[in-house]
Amino acid sequence: MPPPPGLVPAPWWTDEQLGIDRDRAIENFRRSRMEEPLEAYLEAFEERQDAFENLLEATVDLTQLSQNALVILTDPHLLEALRYVAGPPISFDDLKIVANATSLSAKKLEADPELVQRLVDTVLLGLDRRRFPWIGEGRGRGKTRSGLRSSHRRPSSRRSALPQIGEVRARPSRKR
């Protein structure tokens, strides 16, 4: 059926044409993806790393997060780093919804200490216990359960990590 006068007919593609265009689009994506500048990534990584180190420093390795929450929540870089303390990270919008916050503006946060604490509690509820085991164990970062400092200990297997992240290990069953 021809289009009404003054309108251009809709294009029609064959399966072969669609396949050619798809292959071309994939190749263009591959080329542009691999040509992304490494320098831009490294700069972005360094900015995020700096913000995260500043968060750890400002909160004494997250042990004084509640005491310094207003400063953290009103600094965009520190707030972003804080959202990544949760595992998986919590988006800005999800944080607002879960903490029942209509706004995270400095003025609103300064006027509502309960909101500030709800935001902190929301992040800590989702705390990544694998990366921050000392928080759940009530000890400082780098200290063992005995209180002595140690280098960061990485569990050799998931089974050995279970007690660190609050899971209970079941006794192996006996073979009969």
BELDA-V325682 format. One record per run of one state. SS is the DSSP state (@ for helix, = for strand, . for the rest). FROM is the first residue (numbers start at 0). LEN is the number of residues. If there is no record, write none. Layout:
ss=SS from=FROM len=LEN
ss=SS from=FROM len=LEN
This chain:
ss=. from=0 len=14
ss=@ from=14 len=20
ss=. from=34 len=3
ss=@ from=37 len=21
ss=. from=58 len=10
ss=@ from=68 len=5
ss=. from=73 len=2
ss=@ from=75 len=8
ss=. from=83 len=2
ss== from=85 len=1
ss=. from=86 len=5
ss=@ from=91 len=7
ss=. from=98 len=7
ss=@ from=105 len=6
ss=. from=111 len=1
ss=@ from=112 len=13
ss=. from=125 len=1
ss== from=126 len=1
ss=. from=127 len=5
ss=@ from=132 len=5
ss=. from=137 len=5
ss== from=142 len=1
ss=. from=143 len=5
ss== from=148 len=1
ss=. from=149 len=8
ss=@ from=157 len=8
ss=. from=165 len=11
